[in-house]
Amino acid sequence: MSVLPLVFTSGWASGINAYAVVLLFGLFGATGLTDEVPESLQRTDVLVVAGVLFLCEAVADKIPYVDSVWDSVHTVIRPVAGAVVGALLAGQDGSLPELAAAAVGGSTALLSHFVKAGTRMAVNTSPEPFSNVGVSLAEDLGVAAVVTFALFHPVAAAVVAGVLLLLGLVILVFLAQRIRRFLRRRSQRREEKRIAAGTRTPPPPDDGPRRP
C-alpha cells in the first residue's frame, strides 16, 4: 500500500510517455537521488534503449497525424509498460501486492493513453502544426514534473495525477460529443445539397440554330 501512490502516478505518466518514465526513474535511481527505483531500471542498456525511444517519440509526437499513428502502435505498449513499472516498484517476488500494483499501473496507463490519443486526434483537425508542438511539449514537461514530484511526495503527486486523469477524461468526452455533432451536421448538409441538386429541373436540350 505504501508504494501504491507512486505506482498510480507512474501508470498515469506511462500512458502519456512510457519511455520518459523509464528513463527518468532509471536516471534518478542511478544517480542516487532516490532508493525507490529497482536496479533493473537503472541498467545501462535499459537507459540507452529508453533514451533512444524517448527521442523517437519526441519527434513523432510533434508531427500532425504521425502522432496518431504512433499512439495507435503504443495502445498495447504503454499499458504494458505501466504494468511492468508498477510491478517492479512493488517488488520482484511475484506476490499478490506486486500483481495488484501491475494491475493498477497498467489500467491507469490505459486510461491515460486513451485520453492522450483521443485528444491528439482532435488537435490534428486544426489547420496549423503549432498546436501539436505545444501539446506535446506540455505533455513532456508535465510527465517530467509529476514523476519527479512523485519520488519525493508520492501521495500528493498521485492526487495531481488523479485530477489530471479525471480532467482529461472529461475533456475527451466533451471533444467526442463536439466531433460527433460536427460530423452529423456535415452529413446533413451533404444530404440537403444532394436533395436540392436532385430536384432541380434540367435545362432543355440545345438542338442548335433553327433554319428559317
N, C-alpha and C positions, 0 to 999 in steps of 0.2 A: 504493500500500500504506500510505503514511503516514496517509492520511485514512480508511482502512477502519474503524478502531475508532469514529470519530465517525459514520460512515455507519451502522454497525451499531446504535449507540446511538440515533441519530435514527430509524432504522426501527422499533426496538422502541417508542420513545415515540410515533411516529406511529400505530402500531396501537392505542394507547390513546386518544390525543387529538392528532390531527394539527394542529388549529388552534392548540393551545398550543405545539406545536413550532415552527410557522412564526412565531407571534407572539414567542416567546422569542428565537429566532435573529435575527429582524429587529430587535428592540429591542437585543439585545446588540451587533449589528453597527452599528446607527445611533448608539448611544451611545459607540462606540469601545472597548468592553471587549474585543473580540477582532477579529482580522483574518481569521478563518477563514470568516466569513459572506459569501456573494456579495452583490453590490449589488442583485440582483433581489429578494432577500428583505427588503431594507431600504427599499424604496419605500413612500411614504406610503399609496398606495392598497392595497398588499398588507397593510400593517399594520392599516389600518382594517377591511378585509374580514375578516382573520383575527381581529381583536378582537371584531367583532360576532358572527361564527360561534362563537367561543370562549364568549361569553356565552350564546348559544342552547344550546350543548352543556352548559354548566354547569348550566342549568336543567333541560333534558330528561333529563340523565343522573342526576338525583336523584329522578325520579318513577317508581314501580314500573310496569313493563310499557311505559311510554313510552320508557324507556331501551333496552329490547329492540327496539322499533320503530326507534329512532334508530340502533342498532347494525346492524340489517338494511339500512337505507338506506346506511350507510357501509361495507358489506362491500367495495365497489369503491373508494370514495373514499379510505379510509385507506391501502391498499396503493399506490394511485397516488400519493398524497401522499408516502409513504415513498420511492418510486422517484424522484420528481421532486426531493425534497430531497437524496437521495443523489447524484443526477447533478449537481445544482448545486454541492454541496460538492466533488465531484471535478473539476469544470471544465465548460466550455461549448463544447468543440471537437468533440464527437461522437466522441471517441477510444474505444478499447477499454476503458481504465480507467474512463471515465465510464459506459459501458454496464454494466460489471461492478458499479460502485457502485450503479447504478439497480436491478440485479437483487438485490443484497444488501439494499438498503433496502426494496424492495418485498416481497420474500419474508419478511423479518423482520417487517415491518409486518403482513403477512397472518397469520402465526402469532400474533403478539401480539394482533391483533384477534380471532381465534378464541378465545383464552384469555379476553379481556375479555367477549366476547359470551356465551360458554358459562357463565362464572362468574356473570354477571348473570342469566341465565335461572334458575340455581339459587337465587340470592339472592331473586329475585322470588317464590319459593314461601313465603317467610317471611311471617307474618301482619301484621307491622308495617313501616312505611316507614323506620325509623331505620337499618336495616342498609344500605339503598340509599344513603342520605345519607353514612353512614360510609365505605362502599366507594368512593363517588365522590370524596369529599374525599381519601381515601388515594391514589387514582389520580392526582388532580390534583397533589397535593403530591409524589408520587413522580416524576412526569414532570418537574416543575419542578426538583426536586433533582438528578435524574440528568442532565438536559440541561445544567444549569448546571455540574455537575461535569465533564461530558464536554468542555466547551470549554477547561478548564484541565488536565484529566487524562484524555485520551481513552481510553487503554488501560485504566486502572483502571475507568473508567465502563463500558467495553464488557464487562469481566468482570462487573461488577454487573448490567448489563442481561442478559447471558447467563445468569447464575444465576437472575435473576427470571423470565426466559422459560422456562427449564427447570423451575423450581419451579411456574410457572403451568400448564405442560403436564401435569405430574404431578397437580396438584390437579384439573385439568379431567378427566383420565381417571378419577380417583377419584370425582368427582362424577357423571360419566356412568354409572359402574357402580352407584353408590348409587341414582340415579334409575331406572335400568333394573330393579334389583331391587325398588324400591318399586312401580313400575308392574306388574311381574309378580305381586307379592303381591296388589295391589289387584284385578287381573284374576282371580286365583284365588279371592279371597274373593267376588267378584261371581258367579263361576261356581258356587261352593258354595251361595250363597244361592239362586240360580236353581234348582239341582237340588233343594235342600231344599224350596223352595216348590212344585215340581212333584210331589213325592212325597207331599205332604200329602193326606189324604182329605177331600174337601169335605163339609161338614155336610149332613144330609138336608134336603130342601126342606120348608118350613113350609106345610102345607095349611090352616092356620087351626084354630080350635077345632072339635073333633068334637062332633056332636049326639048326645045320648043316644038 
